[in-house]
Amino acid sequence: MIIDPLELFIVIITGILGSSTIAYYFSRFPGLTLIFI
């Protein structure tokens, strides 16, 4: 799976902002969220 640095950056930023956004990105990008966690 090719990881887009921009998408990963967005996941990290939103992850810092709140756990609700983590759940949102988990529904959209399960792979990226697993890597983030």
Secondary structure, 3 states (H helix, E strand, C coil): CCCCHHHHHHHHHHHHHCHHHHHHHHHHCHHHHHHHC
